[in-house]
């Protein structure tokens, strides 16, 4: 692996990740602060490794993962995010990521993950749902049943982003987003859209 793309909108995080990558021998390190910027770089450059945050402006890391997979780009994706692995690691695995590291961990974990994917291995944490109470375990099952697009829209709605803005961000029609919103309320067994934020916060989705 020679080139790497850091996709994260936090300058301090990017600086820390860049230091790790330099120590791991990478010479060509690119940076993107949004999904749109990342897509432009991936279209115009050959990138071997992508270090991806799941939360950023102008899009969502899960959406970018899907696009990388859909475009059949050969880059390896390592997810480096603050979102709880219990709720997102398996979803990222299914979308094609080969590693998942929490930002709450020591940077040595990021070193190990980079070393693993460079050597052709995966790097994921051993997770147990045993710490969840009965209600949250049931809600996790409902979350697991959602598609990546549904989770992305749920996160946007929970952050208070309006339907029209979500439609623009995801290149969807306003009507389609409204349909997703209604479907989410039904799937998550909520009384109204007002409860989406509480549900997302309770389950570490935002």
N, C-alpha and C positions, 0 to 999 in steps of 0.2 A: 504494500500500500504506500502510495506516494502523496496523494492529495486528500484533503479533508475539508468539509464544510461544517462550520458551527452555525446552528440555527437557534438563536436565542436573542431576545431583545434587551437583556440586562448586561451592560458593559462590564460590570465587575465580574459577573459569571463568565462572560466571554474571555476576559483576561485570564481568569483562573484555568479555564479549559485550554486556552492557547498554551499556557505554561506546561500543562500536563502533556499536551500533544508534542510540543517541542522536545520535552524530555524523552518522549517515546520515539523521537527521530523523524517526525514529520517536518518537511521543509516548506510545503505549499499549503498554507492554511487560509481558507476563505471564510468570510462571515456574512450572515444574513440576519436581519432583525425582524423579518416577516415571512409569511408563506410565499407571497408574491415574489419577493426578492430571492428567496431560495429557489423557486421554480425557474426564474430567469438564469440564475447561476448554473443550475443543473442542466438547462437546455444548451448553454453555451460552453460548458466546461466538462471535462472528464473528471469525475469525483469518485474516489475509492471508498470513502467513509463519510457518513453524515452523523454528527452529534446533534440530536434533536430534542428541543424542549417541546412539551405538549401544549403549553399555554403561551400565546403571543398575540399581538395585534394583527388585524388583517387576515385572520384565518386560524386554523387549528392544526396542531401537530398530527392528530389522527388523520385529518384530511390530507395532509402532505404525505403521510405514509401510504395511504391508498393511491395517491397519484404516482408516487415513485413505483409502486407495484404495478399499477396500470400501464405506465410508460415503459415498463421492463428495463429501467435503468439498472445497471449492475452494481451500484453502490451498496455497501453494507450500512445499515442504520443502527445506531446505538442511541437509545432514548435516555436522556439525562434531564430529569424533571422533578418538580416538587410534589406532583400528584401521587397519591398513595398507590404503591405497587399492588396492593391487594385488590384494588378495583380496576387497575389499568394494565398491569403487566401481561396478563393472558391475552387481553384485547390487542396489545401491541405485537405480541408474538404471532397472533393470527394474521395481523396486517403485514407481517414480514420483517419486523425488527429482530435483530439477533442478540440484543443485549438491553437490559433495563437497569438503570442505576438511579437511586433517589438522591436528590440534592442534600438531603439531611445526613447522608453518609459522609464519612471522611473521604477526601479526594483520592486516597489510596485505592478505594473501590473503583473509581473511574480509571485509574492506572491499570488495575487488574482487568477491567472490562475491555479496555483498548487492547491490551496485550492478548486477551482471549480471542477477540474477533480478528486481530491481525494474524493469529495462528490458525484461523479457520474454525474456531469454536464459538459456542454461544455463552452468554453470561447472564443468568437470571437468578433471582433470590428464591430460596425455599420459603414458600408462604403457607400459612395455616389460617383457616377461617375460624378456628376455635375460639378466638378472642371476641368474636362478634356475638352480640346478644341475639335472641330469637327474632326480634323485629328486624334488626339490621341484616341478619342473615337472609331473611325472606326478601328484603329490599335489594340485597346484592344479587339474588337470583333474578329479580326483575330487571336490574341493570344489565346483567349478563345477557339477557334476552334481546336487548336493544342492539340495533345496528350501529356502526361507528358514526354514521351520519346522524342518527337519532341522538346519540350521546353528545355529539358536537352541538346540535341545535339546543339540546337541553342545557348545556353549559352556557351558551349565549343567552338563552332566555333567563337562566338563573342569575346572570350578571346584569340583568335589566336592559339588555339590548333589544331594540324594537324589531318587529317582524321585517319591516322594509330594509333595515340595516343588515339583518341576517341574510335576507334574500340577495342583497348586493354583494356581501362578503362571500357567499357560497355559490353565486351565479345561479340562483334559483328564482322562481317567480314568487311573488308575495302570497299567492294562493297556495302554492306548494308548502311554504313555511307554515302557513295557517293550518294546513292539513296535518303536518308533522306535529304541531303544537297540540292539536286535538287528540291525535293518536298517542302522544306521550302522556297526556292527562289520563287517558283510558288505560294504557299499559301499566302505568305506575300507580293506578287506583287512587288518584287524587280527586278531590272535590272540585278544584278549579286551578287555573294557572297561577293563582296567588301562592299556592303551596309548592310550586316548583323550586323556588329558591331554598326554602327550608329543607326540602328533600335532598337537593344537591349538596348543601352545606353539611347535612347530617351524614351523608355518605362520601364526603371528601372528594366530590366531583369538581369543586371550584376552590 
